[in-house]
Amino acid sequence: MKLEDLEIYNLSMNLSDIVFFEVNKMPEFHKNTLGKQWIRAADSVCLNISEGFGRFIFRDSRSFSIIGRGSLYESKTCMTKAFRREFITKELYDNLLKRYNNLGVKLNNYITAQTKSLQ
C-alpha cells in the first residue's frame, strides 16, 4: 500500500488545504494570531500520518498517529475559536465540523488497528 492510498491521509490533506485557503482570506491581524496556528495544527495532522506511515516499526507508527490525532483536535479548537470570533461563517464551520468529526473517527479506527497489530 502507498501513502496516497490511505484514506486518512487524503482526508487530512484536503482538510489542511481548505484551512490554508480560508486563513489566507483573513485580514493580517487574524492570520497572525489564530490563523497561522490553525494552519500549523491542520498541516501537522497529515504530516504526522505521513511520518508514521514511513516508520516500519508499529509502535513508532502508532505514536505518530496519536500525535496526529492531538493535532486534529488542536486544529478543531482553532476552527471553533475562528467561528466564535466571527472569522468564519456558520456554513463553513458546519462543513468543516463534519470533516473534522469524520476524520477523527477514521483516525481513531486507524490507531485501534495499529494497536491490535502490536498485540
Secondary structure, DSSP 8 states (H G I E B T S, - for coil): --GGG-HHHHHHHHHHHHHHHHHHTS-HHHIIIIIHHHHHHHHHHHHHHHHHHT-SSHHHHHHHHHHHHHHHHHHHHHHHHHHHTTSS-HHHHHHHHHHHHHHHHHHHHHHHHHHHHH-
